Amino acid sequence: MSVILILIITSIVVAIVFLGAFYWAVKSGQYDDTYSPSVRMLFEDKKKEKKHETK
């Protein structure tokens, strides 16, 4: 019986930690931009030109 209580308390603590991390992510603005990721694949990537040094 005591093992079940330990598992329940541990799972509640882990759930609170994940809920806190999710709340922090929402408050810090990580989920604000929902439009750009959906159209990012439509734009072509600019290729970087390598500068060759000749001596």
A tleap script that builds the chain and sets N, CA, C and O, in Angstrom:
source leaprc.protein.ff14SB
mol = sequence {
  NMET SER VAL ILE LEU ILE LEU ILE ILE THR
  SER ILE VAL VAL ALA ILE VAL PHE LEU GLY
  ALA PHE TYR TRP ALA VAL LYS SER GLY GLN
  TYR ASP ASP THR TYR SER PRO SER VAL ARG
  MET LEU PHE GLU ASP LYS LYS LYS GLU LYS
  LYS HIE GLU THR CLYS
}
set mol.1.N position { 0.819 -1.194 0.000 }
set mol.1.CA position { 0.000 0.000 0.000 }
set mol.1.C position { 0.863 1.259 0.000 }
set mol.1.O position { 0.505 2.257 -0.626 }
set mol.2.N position { 1.991 1.219 0.693 }
set mol.2.CA position { 2.843 2.399 0.767 }
set mol.2.C position { 3.519 2.683 -0.577 }
set mol.2.O position { 3.827 3.834 -0.888 }
set mol.3.N position { 3.751 1.631 -1.374 }
set mol.3.CA position { 4.356 1.815 -2.696 }
set mol.3.C position { 3.404 2.582 -3.602 }
set mol.3.O position { 3.843 3.424 -4.385 }
set mol.4.N position { 2.113 2.306 -3.508 }
set mol.4.CA position { 1.123 3.009 -4.320 }
set mol.4.C position { 1.087 4.488 -3.944 }
set mol.4.O position { 0.994 5.344 -4.823 }
set mol.5.N position { 1.160 4.793 -2.666 }
set mol.5.CA position { 1.159 6.184 -2.229 }
set mol.5.C position { 2.406 6.916 -2.719 }
set mol.5.O position { 2.324 8.074 -3.126 }
set mol.6.N position { 3.548 6.256 -2.685 }
set mol.6.CA position { 4.787 6.869 -3.177 }
set mol.6.C position { 4.686 7.134 -4.676 }
set mol.6.O position { 5.100 8.194 -5.145 }
set mol.7.N position { 4.140 6.183 -5.429 }
set mol.7.CA position { 3.986 6.368 -6.870 }
set mol.7.C position { 2.996 7.480 -7.198 }
set mol.7.O position { 3.227 8.251 -8.130 }
set mol.8.N position { 1.914 7.576 -6.462 }
set mol.8.CA position { 0.928 8.639 -6.697 }
set mol.8.C position { 1.535 10.002 -6.398 }
set mol.8.O position { 1.372 10.936 -7.183 }
set mol.9.N position { 2.218 10.125 -5.294 }
set mol.9.CA position { 2.843 11.406 -4.938 }
set mol.9.C position { 3.911 11.778 -5.948 }
set mol.9.O position { 4.007 12.938 -6.348 }
set mol.10.N position { 4.722 10.802 -6.371 }
set mol.10.CA position { 5.762 11.067 -7.366 }
set mol.10.C position { 5.157 11.495 -8.692 }
set mol.10.O position { 5.668 12.411 -9.335 }
set mol.11.N position { 4.085 10.852 -9.108 }
set mol.11.CA position { 3.457 11.225 -10.378 }
set mol.11.C position { 2.821 12.607 -10.305 }
set mol.11.O position { 2.833 13.341 -11.293 }
set mol.12.N position { 2.271 12.969 -9.168 }
set mol.12.CA position { 1.702 14.316 -9.017 }
set mol.12.C position { 2.803 15.364 -9.059 }
set mol.12.O position { 2.630 16.419 -9.671 }
set mol.13.N position { 3.922 15.090 -8.423 }
set mol.13.CA position { 5.046 16.040 -8.445 }
set mol.13.C position { 5.585 16.199 -9.861 }
set mol.13.O position { 5.865 17.319 -10.290 }
set mol.14.N position { 5.734 15.094 -10.595 }
set mol.14.CA position { 6.224 15.167 -11.976 }
set mol.14.C position { 5.234 15.924 -12.850 }
set mol.14.O position { 5.644 16.718 -13.696 }
set mol.15.N position { 3.943 15.693 -12.664 }
set mol.15.CA position { 2.923 16.407 -13.431 }
set mol.15.C position { 2.966 17.902 -13.138 }
set mol.15.O position { 2.804 18.705 -14.057 }
set mol.16.N position { 3.175 18.292 -11.903 }
set mol.16.CA position { 3.265 19.709 -11.550 }
set mol.16.C position { 4.500 20.340 -12.174 }
set mol.16.O position { 4.450 21.484 -12.625 }
set mol.17.N position { 5.613 19.605 -12.206 }
set mol.17.CA position { 6.838 20.129 -12.835 }
set mol.17.C position { 6.613 20.358 -14.321 }
set mol.17.O position { 6.995 21.404 -14.846 }
set mol.18.N position { 5.998 19.395 -15.012 }
set mol.18.CA position { 5.737 19.559 -16.441 }
set mol.18.C position { 4.724 20.668 -16.703 }
set mol.18.O position { 4.858 21.404 -17.681 }
set mol.19.N position { 3.727 20.797 -15.856 }
set mol.19.CA position { 2.760 21.880 -15.998 }
set mol.19.C position { 3.436 23.227 -15.803 }
set mol.19.O position { 3.129 24.182 -16.517 }
set mol.20.N position { 4.345 23.316 -14.853 }
set mol.20.CA position { 5.099 24.550 -14.639 }
set mol.20.C position { 5.990 24.889 -15.828 }
set mol.20.O position { 6.098 26.052 -16.215 }
set mol.21.N position { 6.630 23.871 -16.410 }
set mol.21.CA position { 7.473 24.101 -17.587 }
set mol.21.C position { 6.631 24.557 -18.780 }
set mol.21.O position { 7.053 25.432 -19.537 }
set mol.22.N position { 5.458 23.978 -18.950 }
set mol.22.CA position { 4.572 24.388 -20.030 }
set mol.22.C position { 4.083 25.820 -19.812 }
set mol.22.O position { 4.042 26.613 -20.753 }
set mol.23.N position { 3.719 26.147 -18.596 }
set mol.23.CA position { 3.271 27.506 -18.273 }
set mol.23.C position { 4.382 28.512 -18.540 }
set mol.23.O position { 4.128 29.589 -19.078 }
set mol.24.N position { 5.613 28.167 -18.166 }
set mol.24.CA position { 6.743 29.053 -18.400 }
set mol.24.C position { 6.975 29.257 -19.902 }
set mol.24.O position { 7.272 30.368 -20.343 }
set mol.25.N position { 6.839 28.185 -20.681 }
set mol.25.CA position { 7.034 28.280 -22.134 }
set mol.25.C position { 5.973 29.167 -22.773 }
set mol.25.O position { 6.276 29.935 -23.686 }
set mol.26.N position { 4.751 29.069 -22.308 }
set mol.26.CA position { 3.677 29.902 -22.860 }
set mol.26.C position { 3.898 31.362 -22.479 }
set mol.26.O position { 3.718 32.252 -23.310 }
set mol.27.N position { 4.280 31.611 -21.251 }
set mol.27.CA position { 4.489 32.991 -20.801 }
set mol.27.C position { 5.707 33.637 -21.450 }
set mol.27.O position { 5.744 34.858 -21.599 }
set mol.28.N position { 6.702 32.846 -21.840 }
set mol.28.CA position { 7.898 33.406 -22.456 }
set mol.28.C position { 7.729 33.627 -23.954 }
set mol.28.O position { 8.627 34.173 -24.595 }
set mol.29.N position { 6.595 33.214 -24.530 }
set mol.29.CA position { 6.298 33.514 -25.917 }
set mol.29.C position { 6.765 32.488 -26.921 }
set mol.29.O position { 6.892 32.814 -28.101 }
set mol.30.N position { 7.025 31.275 -26.512 }
set mol.30.CA position { 7.515 30.271 -27.452 }
set mol.30.C position { 6.433 29.784 -28.408 }
set mol.30.O position { 6.751 29.214 -29.452 }
set mol.31.N position { 5.174 29.993 -28.078 }
set mol.31.CA position { 4.083 29.521 -28.920 }
set mol.31.C position { 3.343 30.666 -29.598 }
set mol.31.O position { 2.219 30.472 -30.061 }
set mol.32.N position { 3.939 31.851 -29.670 }
set mol.32.CA position { 3.267 33.007 -30.250 }
set mol.32.C position { 3.159 32.944 -31.768 }
set mol.32.O position { 2.113 33.286 -32.320 }
set mol.33.N position { 4.206 32.519 -32.449 }
set mol.33.CA position { 4.234 32.532 -33.911 }
set mol.33.C position { 3.703 31.205 -34.446 }
set mol.33.O position { 4.426 30.209 -34.478 }
set mol.34.N position { 2.442 31.195 -34.865 }
set mol.34.CA position { 1.863 29.969 -35.403 }
set mol.34.C position { 1.773 29.983 -36.920 }
set mol.34.O position { 1.425 28.965 -37.517 }
set mol.35.N position { 2.075 31.105 -37.560 }
set mol.35.CA position { 1.935 31.210 -39.010 }
set mol.35.C position { 3.231 30.863 -39.742 }
set mol.35.O position { 3.196 30.135 -40.734 }
set mol.36.N position { 4.351 31.360 -39.281 }
set mol.36.CA position { 5.623 31.192 -39.998 }
set mol.36.C position { 6.048 29.740 -40.227 }
set mol.36.O position { 6.491 29.417 -41.329 }
set mol.37.N position { 5.935 28.857 -39.245 }
set mol.37.CA position { 6.373 27.482 -39.513 }
set mol.37.C position { 5.602 26.800 -40.642 }
set mol.37.O position { 6.147 25.931 -41.323 }
set mol.38.N position { 4.344 27.182 -40.848 }
set mol.38.CA position { 3.561 26.520 -41.889 }
set mol.38.C position { 3.926 26.984 -43.290 }
set mol.38.O position { 3.693 26.250 -44.250 }
set mol.39.N position { 4.491 28.173 -43.438 }
set mol.39.CA position { 4.853 28.669 -44.766 }
set mol.39.C position { 6.357 28.716 -44.985 }
set mol.39.O position { 6.810 29.097 -46.064 }
set mol.40.N position { 7.130 28.337 -43.990 }
set mol.40.CA position { 8.588 28.392 -44.100 }
set mol.40.C position { 9.094 27.481 -45.210 }
set mol.40.O position { 10.082 27.809 -45.867 }
set mol.41.N position { 8.438 26.343 -45.433 }
set mol.41.CA position { 8.903 25.407 -46.453 }
set mol.41.C position { 8.641 25.920 -47.862 }
set mol.41.O position { 9.183 25.366 -48.819 }
set mol.42.N position { 7.830 26.956 -48.021 }
set mol.42.CA position { 7.536 27.489 -49.342 }
set mol.42.C position { 8.623 28.436 -49.843 }
set mol.42.O position { 8.727 28.673 -51.046 }
set mol.43.N position { 9.421 28.972 -48.947 }
set mol.43.CA position { 10.474 29.913 -49.332 }
set mol.43.C position { 11.763 29.162 -49.645 }
set mol.43.O position { 12.099 28.172 -48.994 }
set mol.44.N position { 12.469 29.648 -50.644 }
set mol.44.CA position { 13.737 29.022 -50.990 }
set mol.44.C position { 14.823 29.506 -50.045 }
set mol.44.O position { 14.854 30.671 -49.647 }
set mol.45.N position { 15.699 28.603 -49.700 }
set mol.45.CA position { 16.821 28.969 -48.853 }
set mol.45.C position { 17.864 29.683 -49.701 }
set mol.45.O position { 18.125 29.296 -50.840 }
set mol.46.N position { 18.448 30.713 -49.141 }
set mol.46.CA position { 19.524 31.409 -49.833 }
set mol.46.C position { 20.813 30.637 -49.608 }
set mol.46.O position { 21.194 30.350 -48.473 }
set mol.47.N position { 21.471 30.311 -50.697 }
set mol.47.CA position { 22.726 29.577 -50.589 }
set mol.47.C position { 23.846 30.551 -50.278 }
set mol.47.O position { 23.942 31.624 -50.872 }
set mol.48.N position { 24.675 30.165 -49.352 }
set mol.48.CA position { 25.813 30.996 -48.983 }
set mol.48.C position { 26.931 30.777 -49.988 }
set mol.48.O position { 27.282 29.644 -50.316 }
set mol.49.N position { 27.475 31.869 -50.463 }
set mol.49.CA position { 28.593 31.761 -51.394 }
set mol.49.C position { 29.894 31.705 -50.610 }
set mol.49.O position { 30.134 32.500 -49.702 }
set mol.50.N position { 30.713 30.756 -50.984 }
set mol.50.CA position { 32.002 30.617 -50.309 }
set mol.50.C position { 33.004 31.523 -51.001 }
set mol.50.O position { 33.083 31.571 -52.228 }
set mol.51.N position { 33.755 32.229 -50.199 }
set mol.51.CA position { 34.814 33.090 -50.734 }
set mol.51.C position { 36.117 32.319 -50.713 }
set mol.51.O position { 36.598 31.896 -49.661 }
set mol.52.N position { 36.677 32.147 -51.896 }
set mol.52.CA position { 37.937 31.414 -51.997 }
set mol.52.C position { 39.091 32.417 -52.000 }
set mol.52.O position { 39.098 33.395 -52.748 }
set mol.53.N position { 40.035 32.144 -51.160 }
set mol.53.CA position { 41.208 32.998 -51.112 }
set mol.53.C position { 42.265 32.414 -52.043 }
set mol.53.O position { 42.642 31.249 -51.921 }
set mol.54.N position { 42.738 33.244 -52.977 }
set mol.54.CA position { 43.798 32.806 -53.890 }
set mol.54.C position { 45.049 33.595 -53.594 }
set mol.54.O position { 45.013 34.803 -53.360 }
set mol.55.N position { 46.148 32.887 -53.611 }
set mol.55.CA position { 47.422 33.558 -53.322 }
set mol.55.C position { 48.324 33.463 -54.514 }
set mol.55.O position { 49.447 33.965 -54.479 }
savepdb mol mol.pdb
quit
